[in-house]
Amino acid sequence: MTICKENEIPSFLEAVQRCRGEVILETDTGDRLNLKSTLSQFVFITGYKDLRDMNGRIAAGEADLSMLSRYLTE
């Protein structure tokens, strides 16, 4: 699943923090950011425009993906 291009980043990251397991952003260049990490969130926020252009994919458990579904697209 990929992140929707028009998201409210603060509410997305709040939802990530409510997830039980890891939420990993995998970029096209092979980088993997654990979005539950504050440092990774900083990198995500500062590079969000570029990450949208790269179509980063979100990997998480099934229950966590359903919690994040309003922020994601196929």
Order of alpha helices (4+ residues) and beta strands (2+ residues): beta-alpha-beta-beta-alpha-alpha-beta-alpha-beta
